[in-house]
Amino acid sequence: MAASNKKNSTMQVVEVAGTLGVGCFTFVLVALAVLLFVIGVPYWILDAEARDGHRLHFWFASGNIIGLLNGILGTVLMVIMLLYSVRKWMNFLAWMEFLGSMQWWLRFHMVCGVMGPVFIILHGAMKMPSGSVGIAFWCMVLVSLSGLFGRYLFGHFPKAAAGRRLDLQFARESLSELRAQLVAETREASGDQVGEAIVVARELNDEPSTFVGLLMLDLEVRRRIDIVKVLLWRAGLPKQVHDRARKTLVAQLRMKRSLASWEVARRLFRYWHLFHQPLALAMYMIAVIHIFNAIMFGGVFQTLMGG
């Protein structure tokens, strides 16, 4: 028992540290991107001919020092986001749990997948690329956008508290447990508002079959969550009872959403893989060719060394 408690405590520390780490990482990247953009605005707004004579051209042009560093940072972010896939493939190893849950690894993956293209756009001096680089650029944009879409679909799969995906039967059992828990927590509560809140959560019966249906279901769940919060607030429950009841009813609504959207989300997620992965592969292949050409013929090392 003591060993189990110690392990759980260690895992909580790892989870908190990982969450804080991803948050700080995101803040630094966003702050840096905003700073570079604000400083470079006088340069970005000029047309291509006028940029050559601008004082910032020496720093912000694609082949100059800040432009190159933006490209390097963006490329590094697009590469290290693949660590999420490595972590997912090795999830069967017990010791991998101490590297943090898949939930915050996914957040890290998304941050890199969004901020990487931002720095690559800054590397391109806010100009539309052409040729093979242009193809890689649009692959990157589509990979980033499709990644956000995939994250949206992934959010419809039932999850345990630690972010692990549940199978369908266990998700149904979890919903039954939430209902029993709510009955126990509100047994001593009185008032029509509590009963109405329970009905609002119980009567969510939408079953989407398309992507539009998923969107409509999300809006309906959001609407019902707001209604539940208002009804419980009006019920005047003791704070602890109120907080537990609200948390349980919101969890019920989200679990019912996941159960209702299970099939369509899983089907769309399968199609998403067929689109997302080939695009990502094409993007990385063209990026490798571009980097090779920049190193061999573009004078990258001379620029970085100040030569």
N, C-alpha and C positions, 0 to 999 in steps of 0.2 A: 504493500500500500504506500509506504514511504517513498519507494523508488518511483512508483507511478505518479505520486504527487509532485515529486521533484522534476520528473520529465515534463509534466503538464506546465509547471511553473517555468521551466526553461523554454518551452515552446511559446508561452505567452510573451516572455521577454524577447525572443527571436521575432515574433510577430509584430510587437510594438516597435522594435528597432527597425525592422524592414519597412513598416509603414512610414515611420518618421524619415528613414533614409530616402524612400521614394519621393516623399513630400519635399524634402530639402533639395533633392536632385532636380525635381520639376521646377521649383522656385528659382534655382540658380540658372537653369537653362532659359526659362521664360524671361527672367530679368536681363540676361545677357543678350538675348535676341531683341528685346525691346530697346535696350541701350544702343545696340549696333544700328537698328533701324532708325531710331531718332537721330543719331549722329549722321547717318548716311542719307537722310531725306534730301538735303540740298543737292546731293550727287544723283540720287535715284530719279529725281524729277526731270533731269536733263535728257535730251535726246542723245543718241550715240555719238554724233559728231562733236557736240559741246562738252562731252564728258572728258575727252582727252586733255583739255586744258584746265580742268578743274583741280583745285588743290587736293581734293580727296581721291583723285584718280590713282595716285601713287599707292594709296592704302587699300581702297575698296574694289579696284578692278579685279576681275576673276583671276588673273595671273599674278597679282601682287599680294603682298604679305597678308593683309586681313582677309582678302578674298580667298586666298589659298587655305588659311586657317579655318575659315568658315566651311570650305569644302571638306577639309580633313575631319573637322568635328562632326559635320553632317554624315559623312561616310562611316565614321566610327560608331555613331549612334545607330545607323542602319545595320551595322554588323553585329553590335553587341545585343541588339534586340533579339537576335537569334538564340541567345542564352535561354530565353523562355522555352523555345522548342526543345533544347537540350534538357532543361529541367523537367519538362513534361515527359520526354522519352524515358528519363531515368527515375520516374516517380515510383517505380516498383521497389526501389532500394530504400530500406527503412531509414538509413542515416540521412537521406536527402531531406527528410522532414526538418532537420535542423538548419537547412538553408532557407526556410520560410515557406509559407503556403503558396499554392498555385495562384491564389487570389491576388497577392501583391506582386508576384512575378508577372501576372497578366497586366497589372497597372504599369509596371516597369516597361514591359513590351510596348504598351500603347504610348507611353510618354516618348520613348525612343522613336516609335513609328510616326509620331506627329512632329516632334521637334527636329528629327533628322532632316526631313524635307524642308523645314523652315530654314535651316542653316545652309542647305544646298541651294535654295532659292537665293539666299543672300550671297552665296558664293558665285552664283550666276549673275550678280549685279542687277538683279530684278529685271533681267531681259529674257525674252522668250527664246530658248535655245532652238537650234535647227539640226538637221541631220540625225546621226545616231544618238547624239546627246539629247536631242529633242524627243526621240522615241523613249529613251531611258527616263527622261523627265516625266512624260505622261504616264509611263508605267508606274513610276514612283507615286504620282498623284493618285492614280487609280488604286494602287496597293494600299496607300494610306486611307483613302475613303472607304475602300472595301473592308479594310481592317476595322474601321469604326462600325460598319454595318454588321460585320461578324461579331463584334463585341455586343451589339444590340441583340442579335439572335442568341448569343451565349447567355445573356441575362435572363432568357426565358426558360432555361433548364433549371429544374429544382436543385437547390443547394442546401447543404448543412451549414451550421453556423460558421465553420472554418473555411467555407468556400468550396468544399468538395462536392462534386456532382452526385446526385442521388439517383438510384434507379426508380422506376415508376411506382412499384409496389411500396417501397420504403417511403416515398414521398406521400402516398396516400395514408400510410400509417402515421406519418408525422402530422398530417392535417387532422386526423382523428385525435391525436394527443393534444394538439393545440386547442381543439374544441373542448376536450375534457378539462384542460388547464383553465380555460376561461370560465367554465362553470364553477370550478373550485374557487377561483379568485373573486368572483362577483356574487357568491352565494349570499353574503350578508348585505349586498347593495340593494337598494330599492329605487323605484322610479321608472317611468316609461322610457326615458332616454337610453338606459342601458339595454333594455329589451329591443328598442329600435336599432341601436348600434349593432347588436348581435344579428338582427334580421338583415341589415344592410350588408354585413359580411357574408351571411349564409346564402343569400339569394343571388350571388354572382354566378350565373350559369352560362355565360357566353362561351361558345366553342368556335374559335376562328378557323378558317380553312385556307386563308390567303394572307399575304403580307399586309394588305390593307386591314384585314381582320385583326391582325396583331396590333396594329396601331390603334384601332378603335378599342380593343380590349385594354390597352395600356391607359388610354384616356378614361375609360370607365373605371378602372381600378383606382386611378388617381382621384377621380371624383368621389368614389366611395370612401377612400381613405380620409379625404377632407370632411365628408359628412360624419364619419365615425368620430373623428377628433372633436368636431363641434358638439355632437350628441353627448360624448363622455364629459366634455367640459361643462355642459349644462347640467349634467347629472349631479354635480357637486360631490363626487366621491373623494374619500381621503387620498392624499397625494400618491401614496405607495400603491393603493388599489387602482387608482386612475392610471398611473404609469404602466402597471403590469397589464391591465385590461387593454389599454391602447396598443402596447407592444404586441400583445397576443392577437388582437383583431387585425392589426396591420399585417402581421406574419401570416394569418389565415388568408387574407385577401391575396397576398403575393404568392402563397403556395397554391391557391386555387388558380391564379393566373398561370403559373408554371404548368400545372396539370392540364389546364384547358388548352394551352398552346404547345404542349409537348410535341405532338405529331407534326404540325406544320413547321415549327421552329427546327425540328430535327431534319425535316426534308429540305428546307431552305438552306440549312447549314451544310448539308451534303453538297448541294449545288454550289454554294459559296466556295467550298474548298476547290472545286473544279475551275473556278475563275481566279481565285486569289493566289494560289500557289504557282501556276504557270507564269502569271504576271510578275510575281516576285522573282522567280528564277530568271526571266528575261531581263528584269531591271538589274539584278546583280551581275549578270554576264556582260551587259553593255557597260555597266559601271567599271568593271574590271578592265575592259578594253580602254575606256576613257582614261583611267588612272595610269595604265601602262603607257599610253601615248604621252600623257602629261609628264611622266617621269623621264621617259626616254627622249622626247623631242620638245617638251615644253619648258625645260629649265626650272623645274620645281625646286630641286635641291639648291640651285644657285640662288633663287629668290629667298628661300627660307634661311639660307646661310648669309644672306646680305650681300651676295656677290653680284 
